[in-house]
Amino acid sequence: MSGGSGGGGTWRPEPSPAPKPKPKGKGGNGGGGGGSPPAPCNINETTTLNSPDRNVIAGVRVGDILNVVFQAGPPQRLVAQTQAGAVAGSITSPLMPQIIRCIQNGYSYVAEVLSVHGAICQIRIRP
């Protein structure tokens, strides 16, 4: 009654472009379940801000939420901004190209501040 393992070769998903998001309303996510972007854009990564602005970092506290913003440049870069729009620092990551594609397709990311020690600011990037 158990089926055989058909087909030859191993199963490997093909990389696909970032999917288009569903339109967002101003009323929040509502409802239960779901909420996370599809796998290619469901990125959670911990990193340290590069080239931090000491004046901005001085006002950042653990638990603060910064916006992850793509700047087309040149050069292209991802930055973490305060709610007031001040750039706290830049973000570099092996997942940077994927994050940029997802942002260009309408997804947004935040950077939660995990620690601040002088001008060193560790963040967690998430949808």
C-alpha positions in Angstrom: 0.0 0.0 0.0 2.9 2.3 0.2 3.9 4.0 -3.0 7.2 3.7 -4.7 9.6 6.5 -5.1 9.0 7.4 -8.7 11.0 9.5 -11.0 14.7 9.7 -11.2 17.0 12.3 -9.6 16.6 14.3 -6.5 14.0 16.9 -5.9 15.3 20.4 -6.0 13.1 23.5 -6.3 14.0 25.9 -9.0 14.8 29.4 -7.8 12.0 31.8 -8.7 11.6 35.5 -8.7 10.2 37.1 -5.6 6.4 36.8 -5.7 4.1 39.8 -5.8 2.6 40.8 -2.5 -1.1 41.1 -1.8 -2.2 44.7 -1.5 -2.0 46.0 2.0 -4.8 48.0 3.6 -4.3 50.6 6.3 -6.2 48.6 8.9 -3.2 46.2 9.7 -2.9 42.5 9.0 -6.2 41.5 10.6 -7.2 37.8 10.8 -5.1 35.0 12.0 -2.6 32.8 10.4 -0.4 33.6 7.4 1.1 37.0 7.6 4.6 35.9 6.6 5.8 36.5 3.0 6.4 33.4 0.9 9.7 31.6 1.4 12.0 33.7 -0.9 11.1 36.9 0.9 10.7 35.4 4.4 14.1 36.6 5.5 15.3 36.7 9.1 18.9 37.7 9.6 21.0 39.1 12.3 23.8 41.5 11.3 25.7 44.6 12.5 25.1 48.0 10.9 28.0 49.2 8.8 29.2 52.8 8.8 26.9 53.8 11.6 26.0 57.4 12.2 27.1 58.0 15.8 24.6 60.8 16.3 21.7 58.6 15.2 22.9 55.5 17.0 23.2 57.5 20.3 19.3 57.8 20.2 18.6 54.2 19.4 17.6 51.7 22.1 17.3 47.9 22.2 13.9 46.9 20.9 13.6 50.0 18.6 12.3 49.2 15.1 14.2 50.7 12.1 13.0 50.7 8.5 15.0 48.8 6.0 15.2 51.1 2.9 16.7 50.3 -0.5 18.6 53.3 -2.1 19.0 52.8 -5.8 22.2 54.8 -5.9 24.6 54.5 -7.5 25.8 52.7 -5.5 22.9 50.5 -4.6 22.6 50.0 -0.8 20.3 49.0 1.9 20.1 51.3 5.0 18.4 51.2 8.3 16.4 54.4 9.0 14.7 55.7 12.1 11.0 56.4 12.0 12.0 60.1 11.5 14.0 59.1 8.4 17.6 59.4 9.8 20.0 56.8 8.5 21.4 54.8 11.3 23.8 52.8 9.1 24.0 50.6 6.0 23.2 46.9 5.8 25.4 44.4 3.9 24.5 40.8 3.8 24.8 37.7 1.5 21.0 38.0 1.2 21.2 41.6 0.1 20.3 40.9 -3.6 17.2 38.8 -2.5 16.1 41.5 0.0 16.4 44.2 -2.7 14.3 42.1 -5.1 11.7 41.5 -2.5 11.6 45.3 -1.7 11.3 46.1 -5.4 8.3 43.7 -5.5 6.5 45.5 -2.7 7.7 43.7 0.5 9.0 45.7 3.4 11.5 44.8 6.1 12.3 46.2 9.5 15.5 46.0 11.5 14.9 45.4 15.2 17.7 46.7 17.4 19.2 43.8 19.4 22.1 45.6 21.0 23.9 49.0 21.0 27.5 49.3 22.4 29.0 52.6 21.5 28.7 52.9 17.7 28.2 49.1 17.3 24.6 48.3 16.6 23.4 44.7 16.1 20.0 44.3 14.3 17.7 41.5 13.2 16.2 42.0 9.7 12.7 40.6 9.3 9.6 41.2 7.3 
